[in-house]
Amino acid sequence: MITKSIKHTLIACSLCCGAAGALTACNDFLTIYPTDRIVAEDFWKKKSDVDQMVDGCYLSMINYNVQERAIMWGAYRSDELLKLEDYNDNTLDNISAVILLPTNRYASWDNLYKVINNCNIVLNHAPEVMVEDPEFTEGDYQVVRAQMLALRSLCYFYLVRAFRDVPYTNRSYEDDSQVEILPQSAPDVVLQNCLDDLEEASRYIMKSGAYGRFDWRNWGYMTRDAVHALMADICLWRAAMNHSAADYQQVIAYSDSVINAKDAYYKLYKELDITNEKEDCYHLEDGDVALSTIFGTNGGNSHESILEWQYNGRNNSNRALENYYYQSGDDNNHSQNSILMASPIFNSVANNANTADAQKIYLSKNDYRFWNNVFEANNEEAQQLSVRKMVATNDISSITSLTVGEQKSNSREFREFRQNWIVYRLTDVMLMKAEALVETAANDSDRVTLKKAFDLVQAVNKRSMYKNATDTLKFEEFKSKDDMELLVLAERERELCFEGKRWFDLMRYSYRHMEGVDSRRCLADMGAWPELYAPMLRMIIRKYGVGGEGDAVSYKMKSEPYLYWPIQESEIKVNALLKQNPVYIQEKSTSKN
């Protein structure tokens, strides 16, 4: 594409193996076709060529570096995670201290643009195959096109949330002689292109369940539910930036599409294998089995899931998640500890459900998530807690007799770490809708709309509570829009912690309370930027405690550009049209304004 990160996108792995569960063994494709001939005259002849490249696009999305950035960009910068105390890594120390240097390895957008270019290659060449192979029909092409538009849009959405102003292209670059230097586009332009593509994709993409019962592609491929979840997420982001009532209404509509579709799919199969039928339309798993059912090592893909990156544990283990949350290293030499640990805030329980105690994560020890999300929960002496979610394979179901949560065990196999990464699931979408409903409430007195939002939060919260618990949420305790906004934000942290959501949630929260944001202009073209919202900063520094390092972090986070990563220095060198995030400067040694 534009720079070095796009010039080298013809990745061998995208051709030798299919995405995750279906193509579990590599074929001999590379022994026949060198990777530099995937666009040559002897390729793009058969439907199977297209299928291989589609699988390759998904495989490039589960690349270690992409998964790593989902964790670093979406979770580590927030109040959820800290670096393991004994782990020596100046880069992680700098990120925690808001010293995001342009030499930082996590500031690379290289692998996301590789996925984008792979999608563009398929979009460019797939029409040719209809002429060559009668088995590749117009209908097949439209489904493939829809998937590539949707996957490309997801990549661009990650990039916008991480960097804000990014180059946008829908062209494919297929050898090193094709170099086009492109400037960045403002978020409004990129996100509108994504929404237009997703609207087109939604008309042709397969419905969830259409691949056949239990087929991994219902969750591993982009489906209509995944498209609508992504559209809701993009509209929620744009609504926060622009204070757009119309976008909030779109969030509600897209969320309802997902909720209704999941309800219909559940009812279709409930008589066959689902015995605990629920009265509401969400059909959420009970809290005592939710962790193992949703994040289980049997491949995941619960009925609550919408989109998951598929790892089979053999030729595509989820090593990034494993290194950051379970054990770090490789097959032959790995530590017993992970790189990242849960913040001590996950050991805190509120005295009551009122937002006056909003600095606490959990509202009750009767919440299964208190015990299941981290190891050694309720251990007052623990300064750093190991992440349990997505690491442990069993639920802690007998919580009434617990005083301290389960200690970390390293018995899980390191070599075959089969753990899917969930991009979207039903409770995520329910809470998106709740967030949008709060913002559409006319005022604090609009109790009807606020009650609708509360009911969604209550449904998510209540399923995680011990069945006989009485300390559930009470609507009357949340008296204003601000109270309800904080409730939704807190419930998203309880429900979605460590899933790469929290930093983006905090960014939306801050944007809703900032004036002067202009999503139609790039940061580098603006003379001044709106100040960050102080309550967001207080949440970010919770993991450091009061004073000291936390105060220093708060002082550095002054304005909108600080929410984003710098562009990596190597990208600036090869693309003269790129403009650095304006709070970072280049001198003999890279430093910070």
Secondary structure, 3 states (H helix, E strand, C coil): CCCHHHHCCCCCHHHHCCCCCCCCCCCCHHHHCCHHHCCCCCCCCCHHHHHHHHHHHHHHHCCHHHHHHHHHHHHHCCCCEEECCCCCCHHHHHHHCCCCCCCCHHHCCHHHHHHHHHHHHHHHHHHHHHHHCCCCCHHHHHHHHHHHHHHHHHHHHHHHHHHCCEECCCCCCCCCCCCCCCCEECHHHHHHHHHHHHHHHHCCCCCCCCCCCCCCHHHHCCCHHHHHHHHHHHHHHHHHHHCCHHHHHHHHHHHHHHHHHHHHHHHHHHHHHCCCCCCCCCCCCCHHHHHHHHHCCCCCCCCCEEEEECCCCCCCCCHHHHHHHHCCECCCCECCCCCEEECHHHHCECCCCCHHHCCCCECCCCEHHHHHCECCCCCCCCCCECECCCCCCCCCCCCCCCCCCCCCCCCCCCCCCCCCEEEEEHHHHHHHHHHHHHHHCCCCCCHHHHHHHHHHHHHHHHHCECCCCCCCCCHHHCCCHHHHHHHHHHHHHHHHCCCCCHHHHHHHHHHHCCCCCCCCCCHHHCCCCCECCHHHHHHHHHHHCCCCHHHHHHHHCCEHHHHCCCCCHHHHHHCCCCCCCCCEECCCCCEEC
